[in-house]
Amino acid sequence: MRNFWRKTVFRLSLAAGILAAGLGPFGGEKLVTRATQPTASASTDIQEQINRTQEQIDEAQGNIHEAQNNLTHINDQIDSLTDEQDLVEEKIADLQSEIQNTMTSIGLLEEEIEAKKIEIQDKQERIDETKKEYEEAQATADRQREEMIQHIRISYENGDTDYLDVLLSGEGFGSLLNRLDFINQVYAYDQHLLDSYIEARDQVQALWDQLEQEKAQLEQEMARLGEDEKELQAQKDNLDVMLAQRRRESADFETEIARARQAAAVAQAQLKQEQQNLRQLQNQLASQQQSANGNQAAGSGGSDAGGGTAAPSVGGGTAASYGGSSGDSLGQKVADYACQFVGNPYVSGGTSLTNGADCSGFV
């Protein structure tokens, strides 16, 4: 049954071809016109499709160009932000180094201050000792002075009586002189002791004054070191503030770079999609152009079969169709159906109406 229908279709196609070539008695002009009209209409449709596809290709190429520019702009922004972040990171490194140096200087000052404190403490201990020595020397000098005063007082109180007793006793003037010399010697000795005590006291006083001056100088140096430490600490605090600010700037740049990279990823995906769309459109255009070329070849084949001109119709060239019926008659439908296979290749023994056929294939 299937083979029967194939034979029927082939025969109808063969009949349509004969009619289209103007060989039949049914009006070659009209049949040739009907054979060429579907091909011309199909070519027009395909050309319109080609034009639309080309417009879509142009639009896709414009989108690709815009996407590439956008991606380039975003990448430039990323490079610019990265460069600025690198500069901030360099400043952060410099600040960290400066802070480290400042902390080292503060540490050295603290060591010097601690050393000065120890020196001041030692000076104070020596001052306390010297003060004690001075007080002892002063007490000794005071005692010696009191002893001298006591000796002088005794000498004055007893001197007149002793001198008179010496004269009345007949011991003579020489004995009196001896007594006076003894008193002078005692006084001189007492004065010598007093002077030595006073000198010792004065030396202790001088040492005390010197230690107090050295202590005051140490305290001034320690105060100066304390001011230097405060200044360095203020510098460090300022550097810490600057460092925190730079770190916030770096974090802000990091956030902006991350956003830019996300935007770049989106732009890259969009560009890839546009390029894929362009390839599909280009493949579609190639297919459409191939179809157009095939229709042109089919149209050329139909014109050649008719000798290049339409054969005069039998019956005065009226629009009568096959069998004299209207356009929707069975014969017209068969002819219209058969015309779509006009121009297909000839294949010996073939049975395909599109890829090629031969009468022998349906026997």
Helices and strands as residue ranges (DSSP letters): H 2-20, H 28-168, H 172-305, G 322-324, H 330-339, E 351-352, E 356-357, G 359-362
